[in-house]
């Protein structure tokens, strides 16, 4: 028969649970983004699902988002040599189908959608699974994770694969070249491609480091680069 032991609970110290996923700097009060605007690229992918790339830009005070501007951005991003090359690796069942603008300079502004048609990929090869993407890293003049961004391009066809199930070198080159056109396309609409930074409150991290508050704003993006040929995943695009 096993022995029983009496343990004095006073000898135990209660611990405080820490949620490592909590964002201590999150500002629960929405604030406008001075000079800020969202530019969302909308992709149709397999089974009629949609994928979104939410980009940012800074604009001058007189700028007013319109359907005409959204149409112009969509047309510019889906024409020209760089798009033609990229589209050759995107399945013809996928498409960059719309652009949406949203003014962030005031709260609760409506989404302004494009109305003109987008463009499908041109590869006849089968489309890869919805969640498969290539990531483009966006850098600014500042360092640190809060000062860089990324977007995930979907819709790839199997002819984009190289030996080892990585992206073919020509695919990386094509996406890099197309990403550079975003700078020019935005500039043509009096917009500067930028990283949207919402306000953050001051907080002390779990290591004791004090993180200062940050005012809302837009950081200009200096480079957009596909850093490697490894496929990335956006799991929510593949949810049933």
C-alpha positions as CSV (number, residue, x, y, z in Angstrom):
1,X,0.0,0.0,0.0
2,X,1.5,3.4,-1.0
3,X,2.4,5.9,1.6
4,X,0.4,9.1,1.8
5,X,2.1,12.4,2.3
6,X,0.8,15.6,3.8
7,X,2.1,18.7,2.0
8,X,1.9,22.2,3.6
9,X,0.3,24.4,0.9
10,X,1.9,27.4,2.6
11,X,5.2,26.2,1.2
12,X,4.0,26.7,-2.4
13,X,4.3,30.1,-4.2
14,X,1.6,31.1,-6.6
15,X,2.7,32.1,-10.0
16,X,1.2,34.5,-12.4
17,X,0.5,33.2,-15.9
18,X,1.9,35.2,-18.8
19,X,0.2,35.3,-22.2
20,X,3.2,35.4,-24.5
21,X,0.9,36.1,-27.4
22,X,-0.5,39.3,-25.9
23,X,0.6,42.6,-27.4
24,X,1.3,45.0,-24.6
25,X,1.7,47.9,-26.9
26,X,-1.7,47.5,-28.6
27,X,-3.7,50.8,-28.5
28,X,-7.4,49.9,-28.0
29,X,-8.5,53.3,-29.2
30,X,-8.6,53.6,-33.0
31,X,-6.7,56.7,-34.3
32,X,-6.4,58.2,-37.7
33,X,-3.2,57.7,-39.7
34,X,-1.9,61.1,-40.8
35,X,-1.4,61.0,-44.6
36,X,-2.2,57.3,-44.7
37,X,-4.2,55.2,-47.1
38,X,-4.7,51.5,-47.6
39,X,-4.3,50.0,-51.1
40,X,-5.6,46.4,-51.1
41,X,-4.9,44.1,-54.0
42,X,-7.6,41.5,-54.4
43,X,-6.8,38.1,-56.0
44,X,-9.2,35.4,-57.1
45,X,-7.7,32.0,-56.4
46,X,-8.9,28.4,-56.7
47,X,-12.5,27.6,-55.8
48,X,-13.6,31.2,-56.0
49,X,-11.7,32.2,-52.9
50,X,-10.2,35.6,-52.4
51,X,-6.7,36.6,-51.2
52,X,-5.7,40.1,-50.2
53,X,-2.5,42.1,-50.1
54,X,-3.0,45.1,-47.9
55,X,-0.4,47.7,-48.9
56,X,0.0,51.2,-47.5
57,X,0.8,54.6,-48.9
58,X,1.2,58.2,-47.9
59,X,-0.7,61.0,-49.7
60,X,-0.9,64.8,-49.6
61,X,-3.8,66.6,-47.9
62,X,-5.6,67.3,-51.1
63,X,-5.6,63.6,-52.2
64,X,-9.1,62.0,-52.6
65,X,-9.4,58.3,-53.3
66,X,-11.7,57.6,-56.2
67,X,-12.7,54.6,-58.4
68,X,-10.7,56.2,-61.3
69,X,-7.5,56.1,-59.2
70,X,-8.3,52.5,-58.2
71,X,-8.9,51.5,-61.8
72,X,-5.6,53.2,-62.9
73,X,-3.6,51.3,-60.3
74,X,-5.2,48.0,-61.3
75,X,-4.6,48.5,-65.0
76,X,-1.0,49.6,-64.4
77,X,-0.3,46.5,-62.2
78,X,-1.8,44.1,-64.8
79,X,-0.2,45.4,-68.0
80,X,3.4,45.8,-69.2
81,X,6.3,43.5,-69.6
82,X,6.8,42.8,-65.9
83,X,3.2,41.7,-65.4
84,X,3.4,39.6,-68.6
85,X,6.4,37.7,-67.3
86,X,4.9,37.2,-63.8
87,X,1.6,36.1,-65.3
88,X,3.3,33.3,-67.1
89,X,3.9,31.6,-63.7
90,X,0.4,32.4,-62.3
91,X,-2.3,29.9,-63.2
92,X,-5.0,31.0,-65.6
93,X,-7.5,30.1,-62.9
94,X,-6.2,32.9,-60.7
95,X,-6.4,36.6,-61.2
96,X,-5.5,40.0,-59.8
97,X,-9.0,41.1,-60.0
98,X,-9.5,44.4,-58.1
99,X,-7.9,47.2,-56.2
100,X,-9.6,48.8,-53.1
101,X,-8.7,52.2,-51.6
102,X,-9.4,53.3,-48.0
103,X,-8.6,56.6,-46.6
104,X,-7.0,56.3,-43.1
105,X,-6.7,60.0,-42.4
106,X,-10.1,59.9,-40.8
107,X,-11.8,57.1,-39.0
108,X,-14.5,54.8,-40.5
109,X,-14.0,55.8,-44.1
110,X,-15.6,53.6,-46.8
111,X,-13.7,51.3,-49.1
112,X,-13.4,52.7,-52.7
113,X,-13.3,49.7,-55.1
114,X,-12.1,49.5,-58.7
115,X,-14.7,48.8,-61.4
116,X,-12.5,47.8,-64.4
117,X,-11.6,44.2,-65.0
118,X,-8.3,42.8,-63.7
119,X,-6.2,40.2,-65.4
120,X,-5.8,36.4,-65.1
121,X,-2.5,34.5,-65.0
122,X,-1.6,33.0,-68.3
123,X,-0.1,29.6,-67.2
124,X,-2.1,26.6,-68.4
125,X,-0.4,24.5,-65.7
126,X,-2.5,23.5,-62.6
127,X,-2.7,26.0,-59.8
128,X,-0.8,25.2,-56.6
129,X,-2.8,25.0,-53.3
130,X,-4.4,28.2,-52.2
131,X,-2.1,28.7,-49.2
132,X,1.1,28.5,-51.2
133,X,2.7,32.0,-51.7
134,X,5.9,33.8,-52.2
135,X,6.7,36.6,-49.8
136,X,8.1,40.0,-50.7
137,X,9.9,41.7,-47.8
138,X,9.4,45.5,-47.5
139,X,12.1,47.5,-45.8
140,X,12.2,51.1,-44.7
141,X,15.1,53.3,-43.6
142,X,14.7,52.1,-40.0
143,X,15.6,48.7,-38.5
144,X,13.6,46.4,-36.2
145,X,10.5,44.2,-36.8
146,X,8.1,47.1,-36.4
147,X,9.7,49.0,-39.3
148,X,9.4,46.4,-42.0
149,X,6.6,44.5,-43.7
150,X,5.8,41.9,-46.2
151,X,3.1,40.7,-48.6
152,X,2.3,37.2,-49.9
153,X,1.6,36.7,-53.6
154,X,-0.8,33.8,-54.4
155,X,-2.0,32.0,-57.5
156,X,1.1,30.2,-58.6
157,X,1.0,27.4,-61.2
158,X,3.1,24.2,-61.1
159,X,5.4,25.5,-63.8
160,X,6.8,27.9,-61.1
161,X,8.3,24.9,-59.4
162,X,12.0,24.0,-59.6
163,X,13.8,20.9,-58.5
164,X,13.5,20.5,-54.7
165,X,10.0,22.0,-54.6
166,X,11.4,25.6,-54.5
167,X,10.4,28.5,-56.7
168,X,12.3,28.6,-60.0
169,X,14.9,31.3,-60.4
170,X,12.9,33.0,-63.1
171,X,9.9,33.2,-60.8
172,X,11.9,35.0,-58.1
173,X,13.2,37.4,-60.8
174,X,9.7,38.0,-62.2
175,X,8.2,38.8,-58.8
176,X,11.1,41.1,-57.9
177,X,10.7,43.0,-61.1
178,X,6.9,43.3,-60.7
179,X,7.2,44.4,-57.1
180,X,9.4,47.3,-58.3
181,X,6.6,48.6,-60.5
182,X,4.5,49.3,-57.4
183,X,6.7,52.2,-56.6
184,X,6.2,53.7,-60.0
185,X,2.5,53.0,-60.2
186,X,1.8,54.6,-56.8
187,X,4.0,57.6,-57.7
188,X,2.0,58.1,-60.8
189,X,-1.1,58.6,-58.6
190,X,0.7,61.1,-56.2
191,X,1.2,58.3,-53.6
192,X,4.3,57.1,-51.9
193,X,4.5,53.4,-51.1
194,X,4.8,53.2,-47.3
195,X,4.4,51.0,-44.2
196,X,1.3,51.9,-42.2
197,X,2.2,52.2,-38.5
198,X,-0.8,52.5,-36.1
199,X,-0.3,54.1,-32.7
200,X,1.1,52.1,-29.9
201,X,1.0,52.7,-26.2
202,X,4.1,52.5,-23.9
203,X,4.5,49.2,-22.1
204,X,7.0,47.2,-20.2
205,X,7.9,43.8,-21.7
206,X,8.3,40.5,-19.8
207,X,12.1,41.1,-19.6
208,X,11.6,44.5,-18.0
209,X,12.4,46.5,-21.1
210,X,10.3,49.7,-21.5
211,X,8.9,50.1,-24.9
212,X,8.0,53.8,-25.7
213,X,4.7,54.9,-27.2
214,X,4.6,55.4,-30.9
215,X,2.5,58.0,-32.8
216,X,0.6,56.8,-35.9
217,X,2.2,57.4,-39.3
218,X,3.5,56.1,-42.5
219,X,7.2,55.1,-43.1
220,X,8.3,55.2,-46.8
221,X,9.3,51.8,-48.1
222,X,12.8,51.9,-49.5
223,X,13.1,48.4,-51.0
224,X,10.9,45.5,-51.9
225,X,12.7,42.2,-52.2
226,X,12.0,38.5,-52.6
227,X,14.7,37.3,-50.3
228,X,14.7,33.5,-51.2
229,X,13.1,30.9,-53.3
230,X,11.3,29.0,-50.5
231,X,7.6,28.8,-50.7
232,X,5.7,30.4,-47.9
233,X,2.2,29.7,-46.6
234,X,-0.9,31.7,-45.7
235,X,-2.9,29.0,-44.0
236,X,-6.2,30.9,-43.8
237,X,-6.3,31.0,-47.6
238,X,-6.4,27.2,-47.6
239,X,-9.2,26.8,-45.0
240,X,-12.2,24.9,-46.1
